[in-house]
Amino acid sequence: MRACNLFQKSAVEYRKSINPPYSRKDLLPILATIFILVAIPLTVFAVFNIRSYQPKAASQSVRGVSGDLWADVILGQRDFGELSRGEILPYNVRKVGGVLVDRSTNPGRAYIFDAQRSRILGIDLAKCYSGSSACSADIVIGQPSLSDWGACNRDLSFQNYPTRAPASAQTLCGMDDGVNSPDEILSFIGMDLDGGRLVVPDLENHRVLVYDNPWVTNASASQVIGQTDFTGNLCNQNSASFGSPENQPTASTLCFYDLAAGSYHGVGVAIDAKGDLWVADEGNNRVLRFPKDKATGLFAKTANLVLGQDNFTSGTGWDHKGSGLNQMANPNSLRFGPDGKLYVADGGNDRVLVFTPNPDFTNGMTASGTFGTGLRVPYMGEVDPSGAGLWINDSQHGKVVLFGWDGATLKKTLNPDGGASLGEIGIDAQGNVLVARSDGTGASVYLFNNPLVNPASSLNPNRDLFSPIAPGEPNGISGRRMISGSGIAVAANQLFVSDGAARILFWNNPTSLVSGQPADGVIGQRDLETLEGNVIRGYYTQIKSDADSRIWVRTDYNVRVFQAPVKIGDKLIKIIGYPFNVLGGGQIPETRDSPGIAPTAHGEYLWISEPGNNRVFRVRDPLGSNPVVDVILGQEDATSVLPNRGQTFSEGQAPPLNFLNAPGALSFDRKGNLYVSDHSLEASGNFRLLIFTQSVIDACTENNTKVCFGPFAAKSFPEKSSQIAATWEPAFDSTNRMAVGYNAYKHGGFIGYYDDPTGPEILPTGYLRDFTILPLGATFDKFDNLYIVDGNRSRVLIYKNPFNTDPGITPDPTIPPVTNVFKKITLGSDDAVDSCFLELTGDNLWIGYNPSCSKNLTTGFRFTDLHIPRGAKITNAALIFSPNNAVPALNLKLKGVADPDVATFSTSNNPANLPTTVAYADWNITSFGSYEFTSKITSIVQELVDQENWESGKSMAFVISNNGSATAGPLISFERDSSWANIGELVITYETSDITPPTVAITSPAVGAAVSGTVAVAATASDNTGVTEVDFLVDGTLNTTDTTSPYSFSWNTTAYSNGSHTLSAKAYDAANNIGTSATITVNVSNAGKIGDINGDGKVDIFDLSIILTRWGSSDTAADLNKNGTVDIFDLSILLSHWGI
């Protein structure tokens, strides 16, 4: 969603857009405030500056208390402080905004500004270059961990709006708390080194930090410039609105705001030859110098020189920018040349200024000229260490250029994969150049190897440092973190949410969810970590449920219907697609539009909105064989598509209530009335919410034989000065109270609620307390819990009965907790095809029929290391493949290999000859998409895990054979060699009502004890649900089972040879979870048996050779009773000696 066209707003518009959680009783002072503000000269504001306006301090956020209007649970994020899209990992980045290389080692250490995650990643380039997979960071600055943490000041969600979370010596802020569209704000910085110290401009905290020891995770800054202490985070240390007369700079303040360069927003620092600190103070349109105290090594907190302004107390906002050589407009970075000249990237003026000391720099001095040509929003890259010139990021032209020191000779041009590069560039000790790419959804660091050829055209990078991710490693897609979000629905005790990864996530038991809980499954993707296919397509995908637990999904092309409860791999029950026949003649052709749908209670009718065609229409019998359009709202006929029927209306003039302009979300209230949000993304439409009553629609369609066109709405929530009704999806509780979010591009960030939406009141009764940006989807469950999907913030907010109603509904039976196991085939070793001959494949998996030898194929797939408890209740299982070519229908049979730990396939272990399970599944497939689930193999997997010798961690194998005739089963290939995502996969879901294994430990005898005779072996065991039995093992072999506590057995050690033996125990619970003790070693030392001289358990008394071996051949060795005579053949003496 583009924000650039909305960056400039008047103060009045701005203040309308950030309504805090007020109730109606607060409106009088608000309106009075707005009236006063109208008289103030209007100043243009950026939409992301909402934090500077603090009309009323909000109360501290409270979580977990119903009825307090605070959200109680958050999904899609770790907690309420995070807002990142997808998983945060050591080897992925989001909106890279600059690279600095410390060349004190070879090739160096790179500091990479990961803007959207408010962190700096430190990478040892020697280690990075030595591998071929994505480079993983060694340290992180600004966050406590390399994984899972990425919020500005550890709280990016504005939980206590309008009060920002305080900064600290260990935090950074690269993304504004209130930004509307994070992916369109491209933040960038320029760091520098002061010897071994790292100097960092902390963009959204309006400060510069100095790290004495940066190469550690979660480093603490030692000094702060621009704020009085480490907690400060305000522009010019002032809470007044940016650019207002009350918010003016001093020699000790900084303001890193950008109004000139749109969504490109950055600042930089530089250290001069004397060690002084220079800062490009973007929002104040100036450059400051902070001298260093040579004795302490600290920078002064007060600047002693200013460029771009005449003094230290003016400069904030547009009114103080200029284009003269002694003026600046959003300077964003700076570097010193080898001759001491200062080069300043004056971004708002599309130029680089050159300041020449004479002999020193002076306050407000005029630049001696400009550097470079044809630049658009330039950013200082780096001084080339070879002396060749100055690198500049020509951001708006999407290239990095090297100019010679004459400022005119273009020496090199780098192309960072066709995208914009922002922030400084890094040059390592070997002369390789590292360039950040930030635009769109792209984010990485590109390596250009030295030597760089003299280009006639631009050079492409040699490598992407953050790609490819090693096979099997997390890739940022998961069921725990969302990627944006739009639609939401509840049905059959499941919560469904559509997000930007072309998928629908679902959670079981939504009323008992906890914050950060991963989704239980997914629709539209093969698994929770893959992004492919287009089953669920469209950024704004609205979801609805009906009274029969069907889930209706609006995609770009059609409406797809699923039956809840849903499991991974379930097939949809209906596709409702274009074109639609129109009652009385004609058709509505296909259009790629995906905002709103609203099915009636039992699917008798389906309403669909088309923003691009400025209409809403009703489909009769959408689940039947002959759906037909019988109502069209907003137009006079089936072919007209102009907004407001082609008429224009001046400001303040409302269009008639039967006109529409870009209608979006649709909803039914509890009385059967249809609500139409007469506006859609990004900020188009009439900005109102219309109600079409059920009685009007019924009258319009009674006995109709042709379409009913353009009925009038009964009520409008219109655009007003105090409330712009640019609504998203309304939701209604059991009392018909309405909750609805507003478009942050037009209106404020709080969910409004209306106690009686069908009454005369058009203003909200009040607001929920959580700050939101694009709350696109909303729904209540039958218990009056409210679910909000906050699109650009990639999260779901759950309010537990926020209005303390009593719907009188009996709770649903709980769906047992489940665990999903996804496992891919090991490349080249776990698949085989019995075709014309046995093929141990290394590239493709073949199923079906091979015409070259007229043979039906039997294909085997083996999946190793499956951690599923013995006897677990399997609720879902299927195989997943990515087809490589489409063929006619196939009729296949799937079975499991009966061996619970089948070996790798080979000529002696041919899958066609292996014993198989009794359970089987038929798979009749008629068409192929980008990926395919087989028929469910749940019963097959259940049979396998129920086997006595199944243990968690063993392997499973399956065979697919052709059921069809020899001529009916063509050949099909499943791609598996080009991409990890395409490899054949197994999904198993099992109930995990108890997944905690018992704990067990041997308590007696002690480790290393010497034992003999009969020994008491004891163990302790415990479990959260109770221990059912304990197995005692000697030397790894089961000896005894005890089912009652205390657990013990009597061990007859005489049955074992003298020497070392091991003891261990296994404990089981009712869910077949197994706990295994540590293994201890003891020493068995028993006296020999009668006549067993060599200790082998046999009587050796009459075996002279053994006796001689045991005692030697001397006479004295055979003198058992020590009487001086040989007793070896004296049986009585021998018997007496051995105690007989």
N, C-alpha and C positions, 0 to 999 in steps of 0.2 A: 504494500500500500504506500503510495507516494505521499510524502509529507512536504516536499519542497514547495508545492503550490499553496501551502497553508501556513508558511512560516511567518508571514507578515499579517498581524492582526492589530486592530486598534485596542487601546486599553479597555474600552467598554466591552468589546467582543471577547477580549482575553478574560476579563473578570467573570463574564457569563460562562466561560468554558470550564471553570474550576469550582463549581458549587461544592462546598463542604457538606458534611452530613447534617443539614439543617432540617428542621420540621417547619410546618407552615407558620407557627408562631414567631419564627425568626425572620420572616420575610420583610417585615416593615423596616427594621434597621438595614437589611440588605439593600432594599430598594432605595432607601435614603442614601446609602453609600454610593450606589450606582449613579444616582442623580447628581451627587457632588462630583463624582469622577468625570461626568460628561463635561463639566465645565473646565476640567484640566486639559491643557493642550495635549492632543493625542500623540503618543509616541509608538512607533512600530515595535512590536515584540516578536520574538521567536516563540514558536509553540512549545518549545522545550523549556521555557523559562518559568514554568508554573511554580517552581519552588520558591521564587522570590516573593510571591504574593501570599501572605499569611493572614487571612481575614479573621480567623478564629482558631484558637488552638484546639485540636482534637484531643479527646481523652485517650489514655493509654490503651492500646489494643488488648483485648481479652479473648482468649480462645477456650472453647469447650463448654461455654455456658449458653444454653438455649435461650432465645428471646431477647438477647442483648444487641442484636443487629450486627454483630461481628461474625465473620466466618469462623467455623470451628475446625474444619478439615481442609487441607489443600492437597490436590493431586496434580501430578505432572511436574512437581518440583520437590526438592528435598524437604523444604520447610517454607514458611511464609516469607523468608528473607530473599529467597532465590527467584530468578526470573529467566534463567538461561534456556535457550532452545537446544534440546537434546542433552546428551551426557557431556560432562566436562571431563576431559582426559588429559594426560601429560603430553599427548601427541596430536591433539587437535586444537584448532584455534578458531576464533570467530571475530572477523573484522580486525585483521592485523593492521596496526597503525604505526609501524616503525621498527627498525632494526639498528642496533648499535653493536659493534664488535670490539671487544677488548683484545688488542693484538699483542699483549704482553706474553702470551703463549702462542705456540704454532699448532694449528692455524688460527686459534683464538677461541674466545668465549663469546657467544652471541646472546644479547639481551633483546627479547622480542616482545613488543607491546601488544598483548591480546586484549584489544580495547573493550569488546563487549563483555568479557569476563573480568574486567578490572584487575588485570594481573600482568606481570612481566615474567616470561619464561626464560630461564637461563639454560643454554645448551652448549655442551662441550663439543665444539665442531670436529675435533679429531675423532671422537667416538661417533658422532653423527655421520661424517663422511665415510666412515669405514663400513657402514651397513647399507643395505639396499631398500629396507623398509622405512616407514615413517620414523623420523627422528623423535625421540622421547626426551622431554626436558629433564634436566638434572636438578634444578631448583626452581622455586616460584617465589616471587615477591608480590605482596599485596593480598595473598590468600594463605590460609593455614595448611593447605594441602594441594598437591598437583591434580587431584581428582575431586570432583563433586562440589567445589567451592568456586564461585565466580561473581559475587554480588558486590556492588558499590558499597563500601563501608560496612560490609556484611549484611546489608539490608537494602535491596534495590526496589522493594515493593511499596515504599512510602507507607509503612504500616501506621505511622502516627502523623499522617498528613495534617497540616502542612509542615510539620517539623521533620527535618531530615535526620537520619541517623548520624551521630557525630563521627567525625573521622578519628583516626588514631595513628600512632607511629608505625603500625603494621598493616594499614589498609591503603587502598587506592580506589579511585573512582574514575573509570573510563567511560561510563554510560550514565547519562542523566536519569535521576529517579523517575521523572515524569514524562520521558520521551514517548511520543505516540507510536512510532514505528522504529524499533531498535535496529532492524536490518537496513534502514535507509539513513541512519545517522553514522557517518564515517568519521570516527574520532582518530586523531593521530598526534604523535608527539615526537620531539627530538630530544634525546638524552645526550649526556656527555660524561666524560671521565675526568676526574680531578686526581691524577695519580691513580691510586687503587680505589678511590671512592667513586661511587656511582651517583650522578646528579639527575633527578627525574622530575619533570613538570607533572604534577598530579592534576590532570585536566579539570575534572568537575569538582575538585575540592579547592581550586583556585590557590594553589600553593606549589612550592618547589621543595622536594625532599632530598636529603643527602644521606646516603648509606655508606658508613665507614667500612662495613664488612658485608658486601652484597651477595657473595656467593654462598648463601645458606637459605634454606626454605623458611619463609615467613620472617624475613629479616626485618629488624626494627630500624627506622630512620633515626639518625642522631641529631639532625637539625631540620627545622622547617622555616621556610621563607614565605612571606605573604600572609601568614596568619600569626596571631599572637601565641598560639600553642597548637599542639597536635590535634585537638578536637575541632578546631575551626574549619568551616567549609563554605563560607559565604563569599560571594563576589564583593570585593572591596571591604570585606569584614562587615558587611551591612546587609540587613534583611529587607531593605527597601527594594522596590522593583528596579531591575537593571535599566540604566539610562535615565532614571528619574533624577530630579535635582537633589534628592536625599541620598542617592547612591553615587558618590563621587570618590575618586581615588586619592590616595596620599602616596608619599614616598615609601610607605611600608606595606602597601596593599597590592593585590593582583586581582584581575578579573578575566578569566579565561572563557569569555563568551564570543560567539561569532555570529554576526548578522549579515556579513557581506557575501559570504561564500556558500550560502544555502546549507545543505546537509554536510558539507565538508568543514570539519571543525577541528583545529589543532593549534598547538603551541610548541615552543622549543626553548632550549637553553644552550649556552656555550660558555666555555672557560677560555679566557684569553691568556696570552703569554705570561702575564703577571699573576695568574691564578684567580683573577676576579671573575665573578659570576654575572653573566648577561642573560636577560630574560625577555623573550618576545611576549609582551603583555597584550594579548590579542584584543580583548574587549575594551581596553583603555586606549587602544590605537597608539601604542608607544613601545619603546624598548627601554629597559632599565638596567643599570649596572649596580651590583652589590659588591663592594670591595671586600677582599679577604684580609682578616687580621693575621699577619705573618707569624705572630707569636702563638696564637691558639689554633690557627688553621681554620677557624670558623668564618663564615660569611656574615657581614653585617646584615641586620634585619631591616635596615633603612638604606634605600638606594642613594647614591651620590651623583647620579647622572641620568638624564632622560633624553631620548631622541623621539621625534615624531610629535612632541608637544612642547609648548613654551615653558611649562612648569609641571610640578608634580600633582597638582590638584585639579586638573581638567583632563578630559579625554574619553570618558565613558560614553558609549553609544554612537549612533550615526551622526549626531550633531557635531561631534568632535573629530570626525575622520576627514581626510582630505587627500588630494592627489598631487600637491606640490612636493618638491624634493625635500622639503623640511616637514612633510606630513606623512601620515600612514593611515591605512584602512585595514584593520585586522592583520597586523603582522603576525606570522605564525612560526617563524624559525629563523635561525641565524648561524653563521659560521665565520671564522676568521681565516683569511688567506695567509700564505707564508710571509707576505710583506706587512702584515699587521692590519690590513684593511678589513673592515667589517661588512659582511654581506647579509642583507636582511630580505627575506622573502615577504614581500608586501602583498599578501594574497588577495585582498579586496581590490587592489589596483592592478593585478595581473602583471607584476613586475618584481624584479630583484633590485634593491637599492644598494649602492656602494658608498660607504662612509670612509673617508680618508683622514686619519689623524694628522693634525698639523700644529704642533707635534703630537698633541693629544686630542682626544674627543672633547667636545664642549656641549653643554646643554642646548637642546633645540637646534643643533647645527644642521646645515643643509647638506644633503647627500651630494657627492661629487659626480654622480651619474647613475646609470642603470646597467644591468648585466644581463646578457642573454637576449634572445629575440623570440617573438611569437608564443609567449607563455600564457597559460590560462590557469589561474589559481596555483601558482608555483609553491613548492615546498623545498626547503634546503635539504639536499641529499647528504653529501659528505664531500670533504676535501679529498681529492685523490692522493693517496700517500706517495704515489710515484712522482707527483708534481705536475701531472698532465693538465690539471684544471679543477673545476668545480662541478660536481654532480648535482643535478636539480631534478626533482620530481615534478614533471609537467602533468599534474594530476588530471586536469580536465581533458587533456589530449591522450591520456592513457599510456604514457611513456616516461622513461627515465633518460635524461640526456646529460652528456658530458660536454661542457663548453671549456675551451682553452681560456687562459687567464686574460686574453684580450676581450673576452665577453662576447665575441662574435663568431669565432670558429667552432662549429659543431663537430666534435670529434667522434662521438659514439652515441648510439640510440639503442636502448634496451626496451623490449616489448614484454611486459609481465603477463603473458598469456592473454593478451587482448583486453585486459581489464585495468581499472584505475589503480595506481600505486600511490600510497599516501605515507607520510612520515619520512623520517630519514632512512637512508639505505646504509647497509653495513658492508665494509670491505675488510676481508680477513688478511692475515699476515702473508698469504700466498697470492694476494691480488684478486681473489675471487670476489664477486659482487653479489650481495644478498639483498633482494628487493621484496618488499611486502606487497601483496595484492589484497584489496579490501572491498571492491565494489560488489554489488548484487549479493548473491549468497556465497560467492567465492571468498575464500580466506586461506592464505598460505604464505609461505616465503619461498621465493624462487632463487635458485642458484645459477649464476652465470660464470662459467669457468674462465679463469685467466689462462692464456692470453685471449683478450677480446679482439676479434679481427676488426680492422678498419672498415666500418660498415658503409656500404652504398645504400643499404636499407637496414631496418631495425633487426636486432638480434633476438632470437627466442631463447628461453632458459634451457639449461642442461638438466635441471632437476627441480622437483618440488620436494621441499624438505619434509612436508607432512603427508606424503603419499609415496607408495601405497601403504595402507595399513596391512600389517601381516595377517595372513589367513587365520581365522579363528579368534583374532583379537577384537575386543569391543570397538565398534565403529561410530559411536555417538548416537545410534538409533537404539532405543530400548523401550520397554513398557513402563519404565519408571519416570522417564522424562518426556514431556510432550514437545512437539514442534508446532507452535502456534495452536490454533483450535477454533472451532466455529459452531458445530452442532452438538446437541446433548439431548438425551432421552433416557427414561427409566421404564423398564418392563420386565416382568417375570423375575423380580428380585435381582436384576442386573442393571448396571449403569453403562450407557454407551456414549462415547465421545469421539467426534471426528477431529483429526488434527492434520497439519500440513504435510505429513508424510504419506499422503494418499492412503489412509487407513482409518479404521474405526477401532478404538481400544474399548475393551469392556472389562468391568470389575463386577464380581459377584458380591452379594450382600452389601449394597451401597450404604445402608443405615449403620453399618458397623465398621466402615473404613477408617483408617488412621492416616494421618498426613504422610505423604511420600510413599504410600503403598503402591507397589507395582501393579500394573494391569494383569488380570487373569487370562487375557487372551486378546486376539486381534482378528478383525475382518478386513479383507482387502490386501493383505500381505501374507507371504508364506510363513513368516515367523515375526517375532517381536524385534528382531535386529536387522531386518532387511527392508530396503526401500526399492521396490521395483513394481512394474505392472501399472495398470490404470483402471482397476476394478472400481475403486473409489477415487474419483478424480474431481478436482475443483477446490480452490482455496476456501471458498465459503460454502461449506457443505452442511445444509440444515438437516437435522434428523428429527423424526417424530415417532411416537409410539401410539398405538390405538388400544382400545379396550380388549382386544383379542391377543395382546402381546406381540403384535407384529411391529417390526422396526422398518420405517420408511426412510430411505436415504436419497437425497437429491444430489445427483452428480452433475457434471458439465453436460452430459448427453441425455440422461434419462433418470428415472426413479427406480431404485432397486429395493426389493422387499425381502426381509429375512424374518424367520420365526424365532422368537425368544422362548425359552432360554437358548443361548447360542454357545456352541463350542468351536474351537479352532478347526477350520476346514469344512464347516457346514456349508451346504449349498444354499443359494438364495432360492426363494419360492416363486419370485415373479420379477420380470423386468418390464417396466412400463415406459415405453419409448415413443419418440416421434416417428413419423408425423401422426397427429391426432385428427381424426375425422370430426367435423363440426356438424352439429345437429341442424338439419335442413340443407346441408350441402357445403362443400369446401373442406379445406384442411388447414391445420396449423403446422407449418413446416418446422423442420429441426432447427434449433438454435442452441448455441453453446452458452448457457447461462445457468448459474447454479445457486441462486439465493433461497427462495422460500417454497415450502410445501406445508399442507395441513390436511391430513386425512380425517374423515369423520370417524365416529366411534368404532364402527365395525367395517370400515373400508368401503362403504357404499359410494362415497364420493371422495375425490382428491382435488384440492385446490393447489395450483401452481402459479408462482409469480415469475414474470419475465421482465427484469429491470430494463434490459436493452430494448424491449418492445413496448414498455410502458403499459403493461396490462397484467391482470390476474385472471385466470380462467379456471372453471371447474370441470373436472372429468367425471362423467357418470360411469359407474360400474368399472372402476380402474382395474380390478382384479379379474374381471371376466374376459371373455373372448372378443368383445366388441365395445371397447371404451369409446366414449363420444363426449365432445365438449358441448355443454348446454348453457353455460353462463360465462360472459366475458365482462370483467370490470374495467373501467377506465377508457374504453373505446366504443365507437358507434357501430363498428362492423368487424369482421374477422381479419381484414387485411390492413387496417389502420394501425400504425405503431408509433406515431409521433407523441412526444411528451406533451401532456396537457392538451391533446388533440390539436397540436400545432399552434396554440395560442400562447401569448406571453403575458406575464403579469408583473406590474411594477412592485417595488418593495412595499410591504404592508398590505398588498392586495391579495387576498386568498383565492386560489382557484376554486371553482365549484366542487362540491363534494362527490361528484361523479367523474372527476378528472384524476388521472394518476401521472406521476413523474418518477420513473425509476423505482417502482415498488419493490421492496425486499422481503423481510421476514413476515411470516403469516402465523397466526395462532387462533385457536378457539378458546373462549372462556367456558366456565362451567354451565353457562346458560345456552350454549350453542351459537353465540355470536362470533362472527369472524372479524379479527383484527388485522389490519394491513398497515405495515410501516411504509409510509409513502416517501421512502428515500432509501438509498443504498450506498455501497462503497463507491468512491471514498467519501465524497460529500456532495452527492447529487440528489435531486428530488425536491419535493415540496416541504420536507422537514416537518411532517405531521404524522400522527397516528389516527387512522380512521376505523370506525366500528360499523360493520354491515350486519344488521340484526338478522337473526334467523327468520323472523317473520317477513322481512323484506325479501329475502332470497326465496322463501317458500312461495310467497305471492307471485314473485317474478317467474317462477318455474312451474307453477301449477298447470298441469295439462299442456305444457308447451310442446310444440312440434318443431320449433326452431329456437335458435339461441336467444337468450335474454341478454341484451346489451346494456351496459352502463347504468345499473341501478345506483341510487344515491346512498351514500353513507348516512347513518343516523346521527353520528357524532364525530367531531374532530378534536384532537388535542393539538391545537395549532402552534405555529411558531410565534413565540411572544418574547418581549424584551427580557423577561425574567426566567423564561423557560423555553428553550428550543427543543421541540419534540422530535428530534432526530433519533428515533428509537430503533432498537434492534428487536429481538424476539421477546414478546411479552409472555409471561407465565402466570398461572392463576392457582391459588390455593383452594381449599375446600369451601371457603367462605366467599369465593370469587374476588378476593383481594388480588390486585395485579402488581407484579414486580417486573420492571423493565430497565434495561441499560440504555445508555445514550452514546451517540457517536462522539468520541473525544475530539474529532476534528471540528465539530460544531458546538459541542456542549461539554459539560463537566464530567468528572470521573467517578461519579457515585450512582449507584443503582437507586432509582426512584420507586416508591411504592404508593399505591392508590387504594384506599380502603373500599371505595365504591366507584369503579371505573365507568359504570353505566349511568351514574348520576350526573348532575350538572357540573361538578367540579372538574376543571381541566388541569389543575396544578397538583403535583404530588402531595400526598399527606406527609411524607417524610423521605428520608434517604437511609440506605444501609451505610455502614461506616467504613467499609474497605474501599480504598482508592483503586479504580480500574481504568483501563484504557479503551479496549474494544470488547465489551461484554456481549459478544455476538449471540450467544445462545443462553436460554434459561428454561428451566422446567421445575415443577414441583412434583414430588412423589405423592403417593396416596396418604402418607403420614404428615404431609405439609412441610417436609424438609425441602429446602430450596437449593438448586444446583445451578451455578453460573459458570460458563466457560468464557474466560477472559482471553480473547484471541491473541493479540500481539504479546501478551505476557505468558503465553504457553502454560496455562494453569486452569484448574477447575476449583472453584470455591464452593464449599458445602456449608450451608447454614442450617443447623438443626432446629427445626420448628421456630423460625425467627420471630413469629408473631404469637407464639404460645396458644395456638388453636388446639381444639380437640376433635380431630376428624372421626374418632370412634372406630378406627380400623384395627382389625386383628393383625398382628405381625405375621409376615410371611414365614414359612418354614425356612430355616437357614440352609443355604447351599454349603456343603462341607468345603473347607479350604482345600485348594488344589495346588499342585506343583506341576509346571510344564517342563518337560525335558525335550530339548531340541538337540539332535545329533546328526552330524554330517558323515558321509562316507569318507574314509581315509583314502586320499588320492592314490590310485594305482594298486591298491592291495585288497580292497573290500568289495569288489564287484567282479562278476564273471558271467559269461553268456555261453550256454550250451547251444551252439548254432550248428553249422556244418562241421565244426570241431569246437572244442572248448577254448573260448577266448578269455584270457585274463586281461581285461581291458585297461587301458591307461588314458582313454580320452572320452569315449561315449558309451552310454549304456543302451543296449538294444533290447527292445521288447517286440513281441508280435510274431511275425512270420518272415523267414528268409527264403525268397523265391529261388535263389541260386542253387539251393540243395533241397528245395521243397520240404522245409522242416519248420514246424512250430518251435519257437524259441522258449527256453527256460532260463530266466535271468535271476541271479542271486545278488542280494545286497546284504552286507554285514555292517553292523553298527557296534562299536566297542565301548567299553567303560560306561555302561548305562547304570546310573545310580538310582535304582528303584527298589524299595524294600520288597522282600519276599512276601507274597500274599497281598500286596497293596491293591486297593480297589481301583481298577483302570476305568476312567470315565470317558476317555477319548484317545484315539490313536489313528494315525494315517501316515502314508509316505507322501513325499512332495518332490516333484520333478520340474525341471525347466525344459520344455520341449524345444528341439532344434529344427523340426520340420513338421508341418501339418499333413495329416494323412486321413484317409477315410476311417470310419468307426472301427474300434477294437473291442473285442469281448475277451476279457482277461480274468484269470483267477489268481488270488493271492493267498499264500499260506506261510506259516512260520516254520523255521527249521526247529525240530523238537529238541535238539541239543542246546542246553542253556548257555553253553560257552563255546560255540562253534569256532573251529579253527579257520585260518585264512583259506580261501578257496584255492584249489590246485587240481591237477589231473587226478589225484587220488582222493580229492574232496570236492567232487563235482556237485554243484547245487542241484542238478537234475536227479542225483542218486541219493540225496540225503533224506532221512525220515522227516516227515512234516507233521504239523499239528492237526488235530481233528478239526479244529475251527478253521474256517476259510472265509474269504470274501470275494464276491464277484465285482469286477470293475468294468462297467460298460461305458466307454468314453466315445463321444461323437464329435467333439471339437476340442481344440487346444488353444489355451491362452499363453501368456508369458510365463506362467507357472501353473501346475496342476496338482491338486490333492487327489489321491486315490480314494476309492471307497473306504469307509472306516474299517480299520483292522483291530478294533477294540477287543473283541472276543479272542482274537489270536494272541494278542499281547497278554491278556488276562490268563490264558492257558499257560503261557510261558512263565510268568512270574509266580504262578501257583505251584509250579513244580517243586518237589522236595529239595532238589539240589540247586535251585536258583538262589543266588546271592547278589546283593547290590554290588555293582561294579563289573558284572559279567557282560557278555556280548549277546546280541540277538541277531538272527539272520532271517531273511524273508526271500521267498521265491515267487516270481511272477511267470505264469505260463499262459500260452495262448489257448483260449477255449474254443476259438472259431475254427472253421474248416481250413484246410490247407490253402485254399485260394482266397479266403476272405480276410486273412490276417496280414496286412501289409507291414512293412518294416517301418519302425519309427526310432528316431535317435533322441536321446536326452543329453543335452549339452552339459559337460561337466569339466572341461579342461581349460576354459578361458577365464573363468571367474569363480572365486570362492562362493559368491552368492548363488551360483547356478548348480552347485554340487548337490546330488541327491541327498535327501534329508528325511529324518524320521521325527515325528512329534508324538509324544506320549503325555497324557494328562492323567494324574492319579490323585485320589483324595489324600489329603494330608491333615486330617483332623488331629492326628498325633504324629509328628515327624521328629520328635525328640527321642534319641536313643537312650537307653538306660546307661548309668555309669556303674562300673564294677571294678573291684581291685582285690587282689590276693592279699590277705592280712597275715596268714600264717601258712607255712614257715617263713622265716625271714630270707631275704636275698642272700645267697651264698652259704646258707646254713648247711651243716653236715647232718644228714638224716639216715636213719636205719630202721629196720623193722617196719611196724605199722605206724604211720604218721598222720595226724589230723591236719588236713588242708582246709582252710577256711577263707571265705570271701565275703565282702560286703557289696551289696547292690541296691540301687535306688532308681526310681523313674517317676516322671511327673504323673503318670497314670497307673503305675504299679508294675512290678516285675512278675512275669509269669513263670520263668524258669531260669536257672543258671546251669550252664554246662561247664564242667571241669575238664581241661585237656592236659594230658601229659605228653610231652614231646610233640605237641600239635595234634594229637589224636584224642578223640573223645573218650573219656574214662567213665564219668558219672554225670548224671543229671539230677539236680535237686530243685524241687518246686516250692519249698517252704523256707522261710527265714527262721533262724540263721542258716546261711548256706555253707555246707561243708561236706566232706567225705573222708573216709578212712583209706589212706593210700598204703597198700602193701608194697613196700619198696623192695622186698626180697624177690619180687618177680622181675626186677630190673637189674641190669648189670651195675656194678659199682662205677662211679664216675659222675660226670655232669649230666643233668636232665632239666628240662624246662617245664614250668607250670604256668598255665594261663586259664582265663575264664571268659565265657561269653554270657551276657545277660539279655533276655528277650522280654518284650512287652506285648500287649494284646494286639498292637498294630504291626507286629513283626519287625519293629525296630530292634536293631542289634547293637549292644555295646560290648566292646572287647577290652579286657584289662591289659595292662602292661605285662609282658612276659618276664618271669623271674627264673633265675637259675639256682639250683641246689645241687649238692654233692651227695650221692648215695654211697654209703660206706658200711656194708654189712660184712660180718665174719664169714669165712668160707663155708661151704656146705661140707658134710662129711665126705672126706676123700677128695674134695674139690681143691686140688692144690693150685691150679692155674687160674681159678676164678671164672671158668667158663660155664659153670653150672653143671658139670659132669663129674662123676666119681672117677678119680684118677689113681686110686690107692694102689692098684696092682700094675700100673703102667710105669715100669722102671724108667723109661726114657723121659717121661714127663717129670717124675720125681727128681731125676738127675738134673734136668733142665731147671726145675724150680729151685733146687738147693745146691746145684753143682755136684761134682763127682767125688768129692773128698768124703772120707769116712765121718769126719766130725760134722759135716753138713747133714748126714743121715742119723745123727745121734739126737733123737727127739727128746729123750728124757734127761739128757746131759749127764749120763752116768759113765761116759767114756767108752761105750760100746755102740756098734752099729745096730740100730733098731729097725731098719727099713723093712725087714721082712717079718718082724715080730708083730703079728696082728693084734695081740692083746694090748701091747704098748701103744700101737697106733690108735686103737679104739679108746684107750684111756686118755691119750693125748687130746683126742677130739671130743671128749666128754661123753663117751658111750660106755 
